[in-house]
Amino acid sequence: FGADGKSADSFYITFDPFARRWVLLRIEANPAYGIWVSERGWQGNAIAFTSNFSYANGRQYRRRITLIRKDARTAGIYDEEELSDGSWTADDAVELKRQ
């Protein structure tokens, strides 16, 4: 997925049948990378992934990515970062529309 024309993100999503959970691997061009897992799986049209192993510009952080399918042609990717007090703050949002 290209977010803003300045960088590119690659998302790989798979289901681990042995652990019985969805897994997301994200690699960015800036450089950043992480491995996320979804403990709950799909809830309707949304799935949330949380990472304990993510790095951006050499700094480790904890993030949550939520994918939401809005309709047959539209989806959203919502990225949040966990703050030091345990709360979450919005970091990035990308709306995707199939041509």
Disulfide bonds with the S-S distance in Angstrom:
none
